[in-house]
Amino acid sequence: MTDAVKGPASYFPSIEKKYGRPIAEWKDLIRTSPLTKHMELVNWLKAEHGLGHGHANALVAHTLAEAGGK
């Protein structure tokens, strides 16, 4: 039995395919943004980079969780 990727990371393959950037690049954008709140970052990714809500939310959730909630 293989372990399926769960949670926000399960979106990563489709994000890379749809938007043409590696996940590391998206995470760097989030980390270097002057914005700090979850929904501010989600809305910024949607408005400035054309991401859908689910993809933006997954990237922000995963990145902030790695940073300890920022």
Buried (B, 14 or more C-beta within 10 A) or exposed (E): EEEEEEEBBEBBEEBBEEBEEEBEEBBEBBEEBEBEEBEEBBBBBBEEBEBBEEBBBBBBBBBBEEEEEB
